[in-house]
Amino acid sequence: MLNIADPDSALRWWRLPIDGIGLCRMEFTVMEHVKAHPMALAHPEKISDPEVRKEIMELTRHYATPAEYMVETLARGLGTIAAMAFPKTVIVRMSDFKTNEYASLLGGADFEPEEENPMIGFRGASRYYSPRYQDGFALECKAIKYIREVLGLTNVIVMIPFCRTLSEADKVLEVMAENGLKRADDFQVYVMCEIPSNVILAKEFSERFDGFSIGSNDLTQLTLGIDRDNENLAELYDERNEAVLTLIRSVIATAKQCGKKVGICGQAPSDHPGFAELLSDAGIDSVSLNPDSVLPVRQRLAAYEAKYGHGSKVGNKVLERLADIEKNIESAVKKVVFHPKDTLIDMEKTIEKAVGYVVHTHAQ
């Protein structure tokens, strides 16, 4: 499957051999096409700056109300992506901007609190039932309803990001139902698995949602206690850490036991050779990739599964060996930077050894 950011990308990548869209990020369509904060469009009367209010009125002048502009513009943008893959599944993640990102939208300053760490702040599911954003989320729900009922793109299902607790899941599903999006046989709702609580309580979450999509980026930072935007900790941030892999294997196993679909839409399969093979070993249903990774990973995974079968245990060893090779090369490069004369020959030997191992492994 494919990770996609905005409607313009759909027009660029529609020829890729994919089985659907595993992650369609709603917030990028809001940013690039809607351009204004959803709450500013739901309540333009609450905008304090008259110039900003004037800009919003100009932006939405062809619609009966700013809210109608939001619904139709968002629906047509996301609909372009859904049409690209129709009738294959398109998983639309409801908006997941952080407060500082929302505040940068037109009219956003009046509706967002200032937070010291927006990464683990007022984001995802916690916004959807909060009075601070509930009316904006209602417009998101109406846009999804428009896509499915007016545009006829029933291949769209939705996904809830950063859902911390079971009670939060219940509140979000209730708000969605109030806005015409009720879980049913023909309308599925997935949840992002990106918080350790999603893994620990995977059985209970599976009673509320139709499937999981593993967000390896946030799951890694919250498992290891690392701010992934902190460059001082960058070398510690690694989705291949055994603690992270243990959680990923665990949620895949639980999802399968509960009869729920489980995929991954994080960066790891795109960034790390061998990671997709490990997921295949664990029995994952789908892997969603960045556009530039679709062809190489799909070919590699097909060859791997043809040889070893889906659910074998070889991929973990491959990932460990490739990770070791990567670390050896990084270490060699650092030595050359600081001791170029003494270690250039050692680096050459290290790279030759690594390349020789990869070639030999592929030959086998």
N, C-alpha and C positions, 0 to 999 in steps of 0.2 A: 504494500500500500504506500501511499505518498503523503508526506507532510507538506502542506501548502499554506502560504501566508495570506495572499490577497487575490482578488479576481483577475488581475493582470497576469499573475503567474499561471492561471488556468489556461489562458490563451497561448502561453509559451510552452507548457509541459504536457498538453493533452495527448500527444502521440506516445508518451512513455507506456510501456507494457505493465500496467498496474491492475490490481484487483479492487481498486477503490481508493478513497481518501481516508487515511487513518487519523489525520489531525488537520482540521480546517480551523484556523485561529480567528475567531470572530472579531477580536479587538483590532486586528490589522485592517479589516474592512471598515470598522468604525473610524479608525485613524485616517485612512487614505480616501475614503469615499464619503462617509457621513461628516467627518471633520469636527463635529461639535460634541460636547459632553452630553450623554443621554439624559441626564437630569436637567441640563440647561434647555433641552428640547421638550422635556416633559413639563417643565416649570420655568418658562422664560421670564415670567414676572418676578422670579426670585434673583435674577441677575442684577448685581449692584452697579456694574459699570454700564452707563447708557450707550457707550460706543460698542461694547461687546453685544448688547442687546440689539443694537441696530444691525450689526454684522450678521447675527443669527436670523433676523427678519429678512435680510437680503438673501441669505443663503437658502431660506425656505420659502421664498416668495411665490413659487409655483404650486404650492400645496396649501390645502385648507388650513392646516395647523402645523407647527414645527414637529409635533408628535407624529403626524402622518408622514411627514418628510423622512423622519428617522426610520419608521417601519418599512416604507417602500424602498428607500435607498439601501438600507441594510439587506432587505430581502432580495433585491435584484442583484446586489453584489455577491452575496452568498449563493444565490440561485445560479449565477454564472459558473461557479465552481461545481455545484451539484449537477448542472446540465452537462458539464465536461465529462463526468464519470457515469452518468445515468445509463443503465439502471443499477449500477454497482453502488455499494454502500458509501455514503459520505458522512463522516462523523464530525459534526460541528461542535467545537468546544465553546460554551458560553463565555462571555468576556472575562478575561483574566489579566487586565492591566493592574499594576500596583498604583497606590494613591498618587505618587509623584508623576506617573505616566498619565493617569486620568486628569490630573490638574493641568497638564500642558495642553489639553484639548480646549477648543473655543468654549468659553463659559465655565471651564472646569474649576477655576480657582474658588468659586463661591460654594462648591459642593464637596471639596475634599479636605480632610484633616491633614495636618503635617505630622509625619511619622519619622522617627529616627531610623527605623529599619523596615521599610515597606515590604521587603521580601517575605517577611513572616508577619505582616500586619493585616490591615483591613483589605483582604483580597479574596477572590474566588467566591465560594459558597456563602461565606459570612456576609457578603454584600447583598445577596439576592433577597433576603427576608428582612433586612435592616431598613428602617424608615429613611435612612440616609440615601438609599439607592433603590428601594423596592419599586418605585415608579419607573425608574430607568430599566430595571430588569423586566418589568411588564412589557416595555416596548420591544425588548429583545425577544421575548416569548411570542409577541404578536408577529414579529418578523418571521420567525420559524413557522408559525401557523400560516402566514401568507405564502411562504415558499411551498409548503406541502399542499395547501388547499386551493390557492389561487393559481400558482404557477404549475401545480401538479407534480412537483418533484418529491415524490414520496420516498425516495431513497435516502432522504436526510434523517438522521437520528442525532440526538444531542448528547453532550457529555458535560458533566459538572466538574469543575476543577477545584482543587484545594478544599476538599470537604473533610473537615477535621474530626467530626463526631457523628454518631448515629442520629442524635437528636437534630443536628444541623441538616443531615440528609432528609429527615422527615419534614422539616420546615420548608426546605427548598422544593421538595416534591409537592407539598401542599400549595405553595405559591404558584408553581407551574400549572397545577390543575385548575387553580382559580383563574388563570389566564388562558385556559383552553388547551393546555398541553398535559394530558393525563396519560400515564403509562398504559399501554394496551398491547395486544398482539401485533398490531400494525404500527405501533410507535414505541420505539425502545429508547431508554435513557441509560447511558453509561456513566461511570464515575472514573476520574483520574485516580490512579494508585500512585501517589507521590509523597505520602506522609506515612511514617511507620505505623500509625494507628490504622491506616487502611489495610495494611498487611496483617497486623495482629488481630483485627476484627473482620477479616475478609469474609468469613462465613456470614456474619451479621450484615455486612454491607451488601453481600450477594442477595440477601432477602429483599433489598430495597432497589437494587439496580439490575439491569440486564447484562452488564458486562463491565470489564475493567480495561483500562489502558494505562500501562505503566509509564510514568513520567520519571525516567531515570535521572534527570538533572536535579530536580528538587528532592527526590528520594535519596540521592547521594549526599546532598548537602545537609539534609536533616538527620540522616543516619550517622554521618561522620561529624556533625556539628561544625560544618565549614560554610562560611559565606562564599558562595561560588563567584561572587564579584570581587573578592578580596585577593589581590594579586600576591600578597605575602603568603597566602596559603595555597596558591595554585598547584604546587607540586604534590600536595596531600589530597587534592580533589581527584578522585579516580573511580569511575563507575565499576571498575573491575576489582575493587576492594572486596575481600571475601564476605564482609558483613553485608554489603549491598547485594552481592550475588545470592547470599543466603535468603534475604528478604524477597528477591525476585523469584527464586525457585519456589519459595513458600507460597506466594500469592498465586503463582501459576498452578501449583498442585491443588490449592484450595478451590480455585475457580473451576478447575476440571471436575473436582469432586462434587461441586454444587451445580454442575451442568451449565456454567456460565462461560461466555466468550472472554478471552483475555489476549490482549495484544500489547505492543509497546510503541510509543511514539516519541521517546526521548532520543537524545543525540547518540547514545552509546553504539547502536548498531551501525550508524553512519560513520562514526569516528574511529572505531576500534576493530581491526580485522580479527575475526574469530568470535566476536560477540554474538553475531547472528547465529552462528553454529551452536554456541552454548544455549541460546534460547530455543533452538530446534531440539536440542537434547532434552530440555525441560518440558517440551510438549506445547509450546506457545502456539496460538492460533494464527496470529498475524504479526508482521513486522512492518512498521511504517517508517519510511526513510526520506531523507532530504533528496531533492531531485537529482543531484549529481551522483548520488550513491545507489540509485535504483538499479541501474543496469549491472554494475560490477557485483553488488551484494546479491542480487537475484540470481545471477549466473553462478556465483560461488556457492550460494545456499542450495541451488538446484543440484549442482554436482555433488555436494556434500551429502544431501539427503538421498540421492540416487545410489550413492555408495554405502552409506551407513544406515540410512533409514531415519524417519522422523522419530525422535525420542531416544536416540542412542546416547552414549556417554563419552564420545570422543572429543566433542567440541570444547569441553572444559580444559583438557590437556593442551589443545591447540591454542586456546586463549592465553593460558599461563605461559607457554613457550614464547608466543609473540610479544607478550607484555615484558618478559625478561629481555628479549632482543631489543625492544624499544628502549628500555632502561639502559642497557649496555651502550647503545649508540648515543643516547643523550649524555651519558657519563663521559664517553670518549670525546664528544664535541666540546663539553665543558673543559676538559683537560687541554684540548688544543687551544681554546681561547686563552687560558691562563698560562699554559706551558707549551707553546707551539713547537719549539725545537725538540723538546724531550719526548713528546707523545704523539707526534704525527704518524710515526711508523706503527705505534701501538694501535692508534685509531684505525689505520688502514687494515690491520690484521683483524680487528674486531668487526669491522663492517664486512670484510671478506668472509669471515666465519658466519656472521648473521645471514648474509645473502646465500651462502652455501647451504645453510640449514633450511632456509625457506624453499630454495629450489629443490633440495632433496625431499622435503616434506611434501611439496606439491607433486613431485614425481611419484612418490609412494601413493 
